[in-house]
Structures are given as structure tokens and as C-alpha cells.
Amino acid sequence: MADWHYQTSERITAPLAAEIVNQQPSYSVDKKEIQKTKKASKSEKEAAHKSTLNKLKSDASPSLRRTIELAGEKEASSWLTVLPIQNHGFHLPKCEFRDAICLRYGLSMKGVSSKCSCGSTFNVDHAMICPKGGFPTIRHNEVRDITANLISEVCSDVAIEPRLNSLSGECLHNRTANRDEEARLDVSARGVWRRGERAFFDIRVFYPNAQSYQEMILPQIFRNHELEKQRAYGERVREVEGSSFTPLVLSSTGGMGREANTFYKRLASLISDKQDTSYSQTMALIRCRLSFSLLRSAILCVRGTRSSKRHPVHLDCVDSIVSEARLIV
């Protein structure tokens, strides 16, 4: 791109260069014209990059094409572009950074076992969905906790895993609606959308390279998950709880569904108003924190221990064990 950048620089600075050559006594260049030239140059650059990207996608294999799409999702690259400041949690140890690069570009990772403790062949695709070790649940809970903490900055009555009211004769028309007496959602709070109104949120983090998604485009995958959540909980929350329901669907690579994007924008707006900060900066920070959370969880899915030989201590028996063994407390 060096030649193109040089030519662009010549065009932008041409009026100033002409004044210098002509030895004009005062600066009389039209700044609006310079800004117009800069804007036109930026548009040309973006068009050139888009054309190159489309060519790469057309020549790439389906798996590489999906990798390019995932890397190009909004703010999916924030973990890579932000300064690695440890105090803010924006850092990765060198081994994790290498793993993150491999995950981003679909490269093979060193030192990964070939067999999972569940008996299946172990690879990145399997690691992201294998329930052994509970790592997909940890990934989900990390996003849930970050979201709840952010909401608590600006809203009241914030609860994690609130239990829904039991059904008492209400007729839910949706065949797949959740009618469980012990049904819970991930987060609830008052004042997110309207003052005093309680809002419920349920989070789903999916792995976009799973085999079942290979023939689907990303927007369609996000929308399917959102609709599934709406069918399961939307009607019940509206009719029984008298509240609003928003499904927060994210990909393990950092992308967001439409409703999640709308929610986090609303949250950024509330926080920026309260703290008198820039909305764009607040939104970028929220996306960056979520990006690092999802990235670390993805690395944990690959590198975490899934040993089946553990024998956990049942902590509900602590009193009896201490008494029987006469431990000194």
C-alpha cells in the first residue's frame, strides 16, 4: 500500500505545497477542501480493502472463509489492538497470546492432546463444545457475571439467576415455552429499558465453527438462537412476570447478536450518562472486556484439564468429618 499512501499524501498536501513553492506570505488553504480530500481518500481505501477481502473470501476454503468472517466481526479484534495493560486486565501471558493467535487464524496449536478424556478425538472444534470439565459453562458464567456487574453500575434490584414465578393457570401458546416450576434466567434488573420496569436477560455463548453451523451464515445463526430463547422464555416473562425479556447471544469469538448489540449499546449509554464520559469510549470498553473474557474462556476450553480421575470432597460433610477426626480448629 506504500505507493497508494504516497499518492494520497501528495493529493492532500498539494494546496499547502503550492503555497510553499509560491512563497505565499500567509496560510490561505481551504481546510474544508482538505477534509473533503481526506474523506474521499478514506472511502477509496475502504473500497480497496473491501475488494481485496472479497477476493480473498472467494478464493478461500469454507473453513478459512468462516475464520475471516469471525475475525472481521465488530470489536472481535479489540483484544489484539488494545495496549496490554495488566491493571485493567488487558494482557495475556505469552503462551496464551500464541494460543489466541492460533484460534484467531485457525492455526494448529502445539502441545494439544490428541484424545479427550471423554473418549473423543481432541481438537479445537471438540474442545469448544465438550462439556467435560464444565468449561462451556464457565464461559457462559463469565459473560453473565460481567454483564450483571455492568448493569449494577446504573440499575437497581440486580439479580443473578432469578427464579421465575410459578405458572398458576396461565396458558402459554408457544409449544416450546419453558413451563418448569424451577425455571431461572441469567440476570434481571430494574430500569434498563424503562424506569422501574423489571427486565430479564438470558445469555447464550455458542461456538460458530461447530459442525451444525457449517451451512449457515453468521447472522442467521445469531437470529436462530435469539428466536429459540424468545420461544422458551419471552411469552412467560411478559405474561407471568409482566416484564421484558432480552436474549443476549454471543459467539465464542467475540461477536454479538442483534438484540445483544442493542442491549450493550443501551447499557453503554446509561453508564456514559451517569459518569459523564464518551458513549463511544464506554461502548469500546464494554466490548473489550467481553472480548477478553470470551478469549480467555476459549483458551481454557482448549488447555484446561478434563481429567476424569478426580474425587472431589463433598463439603456438605465438613462438620461430621471434623467432629469424627477431632481436628483442631
ROKE-350166 format. One record per residue: residue number from 1; residue in three letters; x, y, z of N, C-alpha, C in turn. Coordinates in steps of 0.1 Angstrom, whole numbers. Atoms other than C-alpha are relative to their C-alpha. Layout:
<recs>
  tilo  kekol     nu     nv     nw    cau    cav    caw     cu     cv     cw
   NUM    ALA      X      Y      Z      X      Y      Z      X      Y      Z
...
</recs>
This chain:
<recs>
  tilo  kekol     nu     nv     nw    cau    cav    caw     cu     cv     cw
     1    MET      8    -12      0      0      0      0      8     13      0
     2    ALA     -9    -12     -1     31     23      1     -3     10    -11
     3    ASP      2    -10     12     26     38    -34    -13      7      2
     4    TRP     13     -6     -2    -11     44    -27      0     11     10
     5    HIS     -1     -9    -11     -4     61      6      8     13     -4
     6    TYR     -8    -11      4     23     83    -10     -8      9    -10
     7    GLN      8     -8      9     -1     94    -38    -11      8      7
     8    THR     10     -6     -8    -28    101    -13      5     12      8
     9    SER     -7    -10     -7     -4    122      8      3     12     -9
    10    GLU     -3    -11      9      6    142    -23    -13      8     -3
    11    ARG     13     -7      3    -31    150    -31     -5      9     12
    12    ILE      5     -7    -12    -39    161      5      9     12      2
    13    THR     -9    -11     -3     -8    183      8      3      9    -12
    14    ALA     -3     -8     12     -9    197    -27     -2     15      1
    15    PRO      2    -15     -2    -25    231    -18     11      6      9
    16    LEU    -10     -5     -8      0    236     10     13      1     -7
    17    ALA    -13      0      7     29    226    -11      1     11    -11
    18    ALA      0    -11     10     18    251    -38      3     13      6
    19    GLU     -3    -13     -7     18    279    -13     14      2      5
    20    ILE    -14     -1     -3     52    270     -1      9      3    -12
    21    VAL     -8     -2     12     66    269    -36     -2     15     -5
    22    ASN      2    -14      4     50    303    -44      3     10     10
    23    GLN     -4     -9    -11     62    317    -11    -11     10      4
    24    GLN     11     -8     -5     28    329      0      3      5     14
    25    PRO     -3     -6    -13     31    353     30     -9     -5     11
    26    SER      9      5    -10      1    338     48     -7    -13     -4
    27    TYR      7     13      2    -17    305     51    -14      2     -4
    28    SER     13     -3      6    -48    306     29     -7    -13     -5
    29    VAL      5     13      5    -55    269     22    -14     -2      6
    30    ASP     14      3     -4    -92    259     24      0    -13      8
    31    LYS      0     12     -8    -94    235     53    -11    -10     -3
    32    LYS     12      9      4   -128    222     42      4     -9    -12
    33    GLU     -4      8     12   -113    211      9     10    -11      4
    34    ILE     -9     10     -5    -85    193     27     -8    -12      6
    35    GLN      9     10     -7   -111    175     49     -7     -9    -11
    36    LYS      8      7     10   -131    166     18      9    -10     -8
    37    THR     -9      9      7   -100    152      1      4    -12      9
    38    LYS     -3     11     -9    -92    131     32    -11    -10      1
    39    LYS     12      9     -1   -127    118     34     -1     -9    -13
    40    ALA      1      7     13   -126    108     -3     11    -11      0
    41    SER    -11     10      0    -92     91      2     -3    -12      9
    42    LYS      3     10     -9   -105     72     32    -11    -10     -6
    43    SER     10      8      6   -135     60     12      6     -9    -11
    44    GLU     -7      8     10   -112     48    -16      8    -11      6
    45    LYS     -8     10     -7    -90     30      9     -9    -12      5
    46    GLU      9     10     -5   -120     12     24     -6     -9    -11
    47    ALA      5      8     11   -133      2    -10     10     -9     -5
    48    ALA    -11      9      5    -99    -12    -20      2    -12     10
    49    HIS     -1     11    -10    -97    -32     13    -12    -10     -2
    50    LYS     11      9      1   -132    -45      8      1     -8    -13
    51    SER     -2      7     12   -124    -55    -28     10    -12      2
    52    THR    -10     10     -3    -93    -73    -16     -6    -11      9
    53    LEU      6     10     -9   -112    -90     12    -10     -9     -7
    54    ASN     10      8      7   -140   -102    -11      7    -10     -9
    55    LYS     -7      9      9   -114   -117    -35      6    -11      9
    56    LEU     -5     10     -8    -97   -135     -6    -11    -10      4
    57    LYS     10      9     -4   -130   -149      6     -5     -9    -12
    58    SER      4      9     11   -139   -161    -29     10    -11     -3
    59    ASP    -10     10      2   -106   -179    -32      2    -10     11
    60    ALA     -3      8    -12   -106   -193      3     -9    -12      1
    61    SER      8     11     -4   -118   -226     16    -12      4      9
    62    PRO     11     -3     -9   -151   -227     35      4      3     15
    63    SER     -5     -2    -14   -133   -230     69      8     13      1
    64    LEU     -8    -12     -1   -109   -202     61     -9     12     -2
    65    ARG     10    -11      2   -138   -180     48     -7      3     13
    66    ARG      7     -2    -12   -156   -185     81     10      6     10
    67    THR    -10     -6     -9   -124   -177    100      2     15     -3
    68    ILE     -1    -14      4   -121   -144     81    -12      8      5
    69    GLU     12     -7     -4   -157   -135     88      0      2     15
    70    LEU      0     -1    -14   -153   -142    125     10     10      5
    71    ALA    -10     -9     -4   -121   -122    128     -5     15     -4
    72    GLY      4    -13      4   -139    -93    110    -13      5      7
    73    GLU     12     -5     -7   -169    -91    134      4     12      9
    74    LYS     -3    -12     -7   -172    -58    152      6     -2     14
    75    GLU     -7      0    -13   -148    -54    181      6    -14      3
    76    ALA     -6     13     -3   -137    -91    178     15      1      1
    77    SER    -14     -2      0   -102    -78    174      5      9     11
    78    SER     -4    -10    -10   -102    -54    204     11     -5      9
    79    TRP    -10      5     -9    -81    -78    225     14      1     -7
    80    LEU    -13     -1      7    -54    -76    198      5     14     -2
    81    THR     -5    -14      3    -53    -39    193      1      9     12
    82    VAL     -1     -8    -13    -56    -26    229     14     -2      6
    83    LEU    -13      1     -7    -25    -19    249     -1    -10     11
    84    PRO      1     11    -11    -17    -49    272      3      6     14
    85    ILE     -2     -6    -14    -21    -30    305     -6    -10     10
    86    GLN      4     11    -10    -22    -56    333    -10      5     10
    87    ASN      9     -5    -10    -40    -34    358    -15      0     -4
    88    HIS     13     -1      5    -70    -32    335     -5    -14     -5
    89    GLY      3     13      5    -69    -69    326      1     -2    -15
    90    PHE     -2      1     15    -59    -63    290     13     -6     -3
    91    HIS    -12      6      3    -30    -86    290     -1    -15     -1
    92    LEU      0     14      1    -22   -122    281     14     -5      2
    93    PRO    -13      5     -1      8   -143    291      4     -5    -14
    94    LYS     -4      3     13     29   -152    261     -5    -13     -6
    95    CYS      5     13      5     17   -188    259    -15      2     -4
    96    GLU     14     -2      4    -20   -176    259     -1      9    -12
    97    PHE      0     -9     12    -12   -149    233      2     -8    -12
    98    ARG     -2      9     11      2   -176    210    -12     -8     -3
    99    ASP     12      8      1    -29   -197    216    -11      9     -7
   100    ALA     10     -9      5    -51   -167    209      2      3    -15
   101    ILE     -3     -2     14    -34   -160    176     -4    -13     -9
   102    CYS      3     13      7    -38   -197    166    -15     -1     -1
   103    LEU     14      1      0    -75   -196    175     -6     10    -10
   104    ARG      5    -11      9    -80   -163    155      2     -4    -14
   105    TYR     -3      3     14    -64   -176    123     -2    -15     -4
   106    GLY      2     14      3    -73   -213    126     12     -8     -2
   107    LEU    -13      7      1    -37   -224    130      0    -12     10
   108    SER     -1     12     -9    -27   -257    147      7      5     13
   109    MET     -6     -4    -13    -18   -254    184      9    -11      5
   110    LYS    -10      9     -5     13   -270    199     -4     -5     14
   111    GLY      2      5    -14     11   -293    229    -14     -4      3
   112    VAL     14      3     -3    -26   -302    225     -1    -15     -1
   113    SER      2     14      0    -36   -338    233     -8     -4    -12
   114    SER      8      5     12    -50   -359    205    -12     -8      5
   115    LYS     11      8     -5    -75   -377    228     -6      7     12
   116    CYS      6     -7    -11   -101   -361    251     -4    -11     10
   117    SER      3     10    -11   -109   -377    285    -14     -6     -2
   118    CYS     13      6      3   -145   -382    272      0    -11    -10
   119    GLY     -2     11     10   -131   -406    246      0      4    -14
   120    SER      0     -5     14   -135   -384    215     14      5     -4
   121    THR    -13     -6      6   -107   -372    192      0     15      5
   122    PHE     -1    -14     -5    -95   -339    207      6      9    -10
   123    ASN     -5    -11      8    -92   -308    186     -7     13      4
   124    VAL      6    -13     -5   -102   -271    189    -15     -1     -1
   125    ASP     14      1      2   -137   -278    175     -7     -8     11
   126    HIS      6      8    -10   -143   -305    200      1      7     14
   127    ALA     -3     -7    -13   -127   -285    229    -11     10      3
   128    MET      9    -12     -2   -152   -256    224    -14     -5      4
   129    ILE     14      5     -3   -183   -278    229      0    -12     10
   130    CYS     -1     12     -9   -171   -307    251     -4      5     14
   131    PRO      5     -4    -14   -190   -305    285      9     -5     11
   132    LYS     -9      5    -10   -163   -324    303      9     11      6
   133    GLY     -7    -10     -7   -147   -302    329     -8     13      2
   134    GLY      9    -11     -2   -176   -277    327      5     13     -6
   135    PHE     -6    -12      5   -156   -252    306    -10      9     -8
   136    PRO     10     -8      7   -185   -241    283     -9      7     10
   137    THR      8     -6    -11   -205   -234    315      8     12      6
   138    ILE     -8    -11     -6   -176   -213    329      0     12    -10
   139    ARG      0    -10     10   -175   -194    296    -13      8      1
   140    HIS     13     -7     -1   -212   -186    299     -1      8     13
   141    ASN      1     -6    -13   -210   -177    336      9     13      1
   142    GLU     -8    -12      1   -181   -152    329     -7     11     -6
   143    VAL      7    -10      7   -202   -133    305    -12      5      8
   144    ARG     11     -4     -9   -232   -134    329      5      9     11
   145    ASP     -4     -8    -12   -212   -120    358      5     14     -5
   146    ILE     -4    -13      5   -196    -92    337    -12      8     -3
   147    THR     12     -8      3   -230    -82    324     -7      4     12
   148    ALA      7     -4    -12   -245    -82    359      7     11      7
   149    ASN     -7    -11     -6   -217    -61    372     -1     13     -7
   150    LEU      2    -12      8   -221    -36    344    -13      6      3
   151    ILE     13     -5     -3   -258    -34    350     -1      6     14
   152    SER      1     -5    -14   -254    -28    387      6     14      2
   153    GLU     -6    -14      0   -234      4    379    -11     10     -2
   154    VAL     10    -11      3   -266     21    367    -14     -4      3
   155    CYS     14      5     -3   -296     -1    377     -1     -5     14
   156    SER      2      5    -14   -312    -13    409     -6    -14     -1
   157    ASP      6     13     -1   -325    -47    420      6    -10    -10
   158    VAL     -7      9      9   -299    -66    400      1    -14      7
   159    ALA     -1     14     -5   -301   -104    405      6     -9    -10
   160    ILE     -6     10      8   -281   -133    391     -8    -13      2
   161    GLU      8     12      0   -301   -164    382    -13      2      8
   162    PRO     13     -1     -7   -335   -151    394    -10    -11     -4
   163    ARG     10     11      3   -362   -177    397    -13      7     -5
   164    LEU     12     -5      6   -393   -171    376    -12     -5      9
   165    ASN     12      3     -7   -428   -171    392     -6    -13     -6
   166    SER      6     12      5   -446   -204    390    -13      3     -8
   167    LEU     12     -2      8   -474   -208    365    -12     -4      9
   168    SER     12      3     -7   -509   -206    380    -12      1     -9
   169    GLY     11      0      9   -533   -214    352      2      8    -13
   170    GLU     -3     -7     12   -517   -192    326      2     -9    -12
   171    CYS     -2      8     12   -518   -206    291     10      6     -9
   172    LEU    -11     -4      9   -486   -203    271     -2     -6    -13
   173    HIS      3      5     14   -493   -206    234     12     -7     -7
   174    ASN    -12      6      7   -457   -214    224      2    -14      4
   175    ARG     -1     15     -3   -453   -252    222     14     -2      8
   176    THR    -13      2     -6   -416   -249    232      3      9     12
   177    ALA     -1     -9    -11   -422   -224    261      5     -8     12
   178    ASN     -5      6    -12   -404   -233    293    -10      1     11
   179    ARG     10      1    -10   -430   -244    319      5     -5     13
   180    ASP     -6      6    -11   -406   -257    345     -3      9     13
   181    GLU      2     -7    -12   -415   -247    381     12      6      6
   182    GLU    -13     -5     -6   -378   -241    389      7      8    -11
   183    ALA     -7     -7     11   -371   -221    357      7     13      5
   184    ARG     -8    -12     -4   -344   -194    361      5      6    -13
   185    LEU     -7     -7     11   -329   -168    338     13      5      6
   186    ASP    -14     -3     -5   -294   -154    340      1     13      8
   187    VAL     -1    -13     -7   -299   -118    350    -13      7      0
   188    SER     12     -9      0   -327    -94    360      4     13      7
   189    ALA     -3    -13     -6   -327    -57    369    -11      9     -3
   190    ARG     10    -10      2   -349    -27    371      6     13     -6
   191    GLY     -5    -13      5   -345      4    350      9     -1    -12
   192    VAL     -8      2     12   -327    -10    320     -6      7    -12
   193    TRP      7     -5     12   -353     -1    293     -9     12      4
   194    ARG      9    -11     -5   -378     20    314      1      1     15
   195    ARG     -1     -3    -14   -377     35    348     -9    -10      8
   196    GLY      8      8     -9   -389     10    375     -4    -14     -6
   197    GLU      4     13      6   -396    -18    350     11    -11      1
   198    ARG    -10     11     -1   -380    -52    356      3     -6    -14
   199    ALA     -4      7     13   -361    -67    327      8    -12      3
   200    PHE     -7     12     -1   -349   -102    323      9     -3    -12
   201    PHE     -9      3     11   -319   -114    303      5    -14      1
   202    ASP     -6     13      0   -307   -148    293     11     -1    -11
   203    ILE    -13      0      8   -272   -154    278      2    -14     -6
   204    ARG     -5     12      7   -260   -179    253     12      3     -8
   205    VAL    -13     -1      7   -225   -183    240      2    -12     -8
   206    PHE     -1     12      9   -221   -206    210     13      1     -7
   207    TYR    -13      1      8   -191   -218    190     -4      0    -15
   208    PRO      5     -2     14   -197   -206    154      6    -10    -10
   209    ASN     -6     10      9   -174   -233    139     -5    -14      2
   210    ALA      6     14     -3   -195   -262    152     -5     -6    -13
   211    GLN      4      7     13   -204   -288    125    -14      4     -4
   212    SER     14     -3      4   -241   -279    127     -2     13     -6
   213    TYR      1    -14      5   -234   -243    117      7      2    -14
   214    GLN     -9     -2     12   -212   -250     86     -8      5    -12
   215    GLU      8     -5     12   -240   -243     61     -8     12      2
   216    MET      8    -11     -3   -254   -213     78      9     13      1
   217    ILE     -8    -13     -2   -243   -176     77     -1      5     14
   218    LEU     -1     -5    -14   -234   -158    109    -13      7      5
   219    PRO     13     -7     -5   -265   -135    111    -11    -10      2
   220    GLN     10     10     -1   -287   -165    106      1     -8     13
   221    ILE     -3      8    -13   -270   -184    135     -4      8     12
   222    PHE      4     -8    -11   -274   -155    158    -15      1      2
   223    ARG     14     -2     -1   -310   -150    149     -8    -12      4
   224    ASN      6     13     -4   -319   -187    153      1     -1     16
   225    HIS     -2      1    -15   -305   -186    189     -9     10      7
   226    GLU      9    -10     -6   -324   -154    197    -14     -5      0
   227    LEU     14      4      1   -357   -168    184     -2    -12      9
   228    GLU      1     12     -9   -351   -201    204     -2      5     14
   229    LYS      2     -5    -14   -347   -181    236    -13      7      2
   230    GLN     13     -7     -1   -377   -159    228    -11    -10      1
   231    ARG     11     10     -1   -399   -190    223      0     -7     13
   232    ALA      0      7    -13   -387   -206    255     -4      9     12
   233    TYR      2     -9    -12   -390   -175    278     -8     13     -2
   234    GLY      6    -13      3   -404   -145    260    -14      2      5
   235    GLU     14     -1     -4   -441   -152    265     -2     -1     15
   236    ARG      1      2    -14   -437   -164    300      4     12      8
   237    VAL     -4    -12     -8   -418   -134    312    -10     12     -2
   238    ARG     10    -11      3   -443   -110    295    -13     -2      7
   239    GLU     14      2     -5   -475   -127    307      0     -3     15
   240    VAL     -1      3    -14   -464   -140    341      7     10      9
   241    GLU     -9    -10     -7   -437   -116    352     -4     14     -2
   242    GLY      3    -13      4   -451    -86    335     12      9     -3
   243    SER    -13     -7      2   -416    -77    324      4     -2    -14
   244    SER     -5      2     13   -395    -75    293     11    -11      0
   245    PHE    -10     11      1   -372   -103    281      9      3    -12
   246    THR     -9     -2     11   -340    -99    260     10    -11      0
   247    PRO    -11     10      1   -318   -128    248     13      6     -4
   248    LEU    -13     -5      3   -281   -120    248      8    -11     -6
   249    VAL     -7     11      7   -265   -142    222     14      5     -5
   250    LEU    -14     -4      4   -227   -140    217      7    -12     -6
   251    SER     -9     11      5   -202   -161    197     12     -1      9
   252    SER    -12      1     -8   -172   -175    215     12      8     -6
   253    THR    -10     -8      6   -151   -154    191     -1     15      2
   254    GLY      2    -14     -3   -165   -121    203    -11      7     -7
   255    GLY     11     -7      7   -194   -114    180    -13      0      9
   256    MET     13     -2     -7   -229   -103    192    -12     -1    -10
   257    GLY     12      0      8   -264   -109    180     -6     14      0
   258    ARG      6    -13      2   -287    -80    171     -6      5     14
   259    GLU      5     -5    -13   -305    -79    205     10      2     10
   260    ALA    -11     -2    -10   -273    -83    225      7     13     -3
   261    ASN     -7    -13      4   -258    -54    205     -8     12      4
   262    THR      9    -11     -4   -289    -32    212      1      2     15
   263    PHE     -1     -1    -15   -287    -41    249     13      7      5
   264    TYR    -13     -6     -5   -250    -33    254      2     14     -5
   265    LYS      0    -14      3   -254     -1    235     -8      8     10
   266    ARG      8     -7    -10   -282      9    259      7      1     13
   267    LEU     -8      0    -12   -260     -1    288     11     10      0
   268    ALA    -11    -10      1   -231     20    275     -5     14      1
   269    SER      6    -13     -1   -254     49    271     -4      4     14
   270    LEU      3     -3    -14   -266     47    307     12      3      8
   271    ILE    -12     -1     -7   -231     43    320      7     13     -3
   272    SER     -7    -12      5   -217     72    299     -8     12      6
   273    ASP      8    -11     -6   -246     95    311      3      1     15
   274    LYS     -2     -1    -14   -240     86    347     14      5      4
   275    GLN    -14     -4     -3   -202     90    346      5     12     -8
   276    ASP     -3    -12      9   -203    119    321     12     -3     -8
   277    THR    -11      4      9   -180    101    297     -5     -2    -14
   278    SER      4      2     14   -180     95    260     -7    -14     -2
   279    TYR      7     13      3   -205     69    248      9    -10     -8
   280    SER     -8      8      9   -182     56    221     12     -7      8
   281    GLN    -10      5     -8   -154     51    246     -5    -11     10
   282    THR      6     10     -9   -177     33    271     -4    -12     -7
   283    MET      3     12      8   -190     10    244     12     -8     -4
   284    ALA    -12      7      3   -155      2    233      6     -8     12
   285    LEU     -5      7    -12   -145     -7    269     -8    -12      3
   286    ILE      8     11     -2   -175    -29    273      3    -12     -9
   287    ARG     -3     11     10   -168    -48    241     13     -6      3
   288    CYS    -14      5     -2   -131    -51    250      0    -10     12
   289    ARG      0      9    -11   -139    -66    284     -7    -13     -3
   290    LEU      6     12      4   -163    -91    269      9     -8     -9
   291    SER    -10      7      9   -137    -99    242     10     -8      7
   292    PHE    -10      6     -7   -111   -107    267     -5    -12      8
   293    SER      6     11     -7   -135   -128    288     -2    -12     -9
   294    LEU      2     11      9   -145   -149    258     13     -6     -5
   295    LEU    -13      5      5   -109   -152    246      6     -9     11
   296    ARG     -6      8    -11    -97   -165    280     -7    -13      2
   297    SER      8     12     -2   -126   -189    282      3    -10    -11
   298    ALA     -3      9     11   -118   -202    247     13     -7      2
   299    ILE    -13      6     -3    -82   -208    257     -1    -11     11
   300    LEU      3     10    -11    -94   -226    289     -6    -12     -6
   301    CYS      7     11      6   -116   -248    268     10    -10     -7
   302    VAL    -10      8      7    -85   -260    248     10     -5     10
   303    ARG    -11      3     -9    -59   -260    276     -4     -6     13
   304    GLY      4      4    -13    -80   -268    306      1    -15      2
   305    THR      0     14     -3    -77   -302    323    -14     -6      1
   306    ARG     12      7      0   -105   -326    317      1    -14      6
   307    SER     -2     14     -6    -93   -355    339    -12     -5      6
   308    SER     11      7     -6   -119   -380    349      3     -7     13
   309    LYS     -4      7    -11    -99   -393    378     -1      8     13
   310    ARG      1     -8    -12   -107   -366    403    -11     -5      9
   311    HIS     10      4    -10   -126   -374    435     -2     11      9
   312    PRO      2    -12     -7   -140   -342    448     -5     -3     15
   313    VAL      4      1    -14   -145   -337    486    -14      6      1
   314    HIS     14     -6     -2   -182   -332    495      0      9     12
   315    LEU     -2    -10    -10   -181   -300    515    -12      0     10
   316    ASP     12      1     -9   -216   -307    530      3     -9     12
   317    CYS     -3     10    -11   -199   -333    552     11      6      9
   318    VAL    -11     -5     -7   -173   -309    567     -2     -2     15
   319    ASP      2      0    -15   -189   -307    602      2    -14      5
   320    SER     -1     14     -5   -192   -345    605     15     -5     -1
   321    ILE    -14      4      2   -156   -351    592      9      6     11
   322    VAL     -8     -7    -10   -141   -325    616     -3     -6     13
   323    SER      3      5    -13   -160   -339    645      5    -14      2
   324    GLU     -4     13     -1   -152   -375    638     16     -1      1
   325    ALA    -14      0     -1   -115   -368    632      6      8     11
   326    ARG     -4     -9    -11   -113   -344    661     11      9     -4
   327    LEU     -9    -10      5    -95   -318    640      1     12      9
   328    ILE     -2    -12     -8    -81   -289    659     -3     12     -9
   329    VAL      5    -11      7    -99   -258    647      6     13      5
</recs>
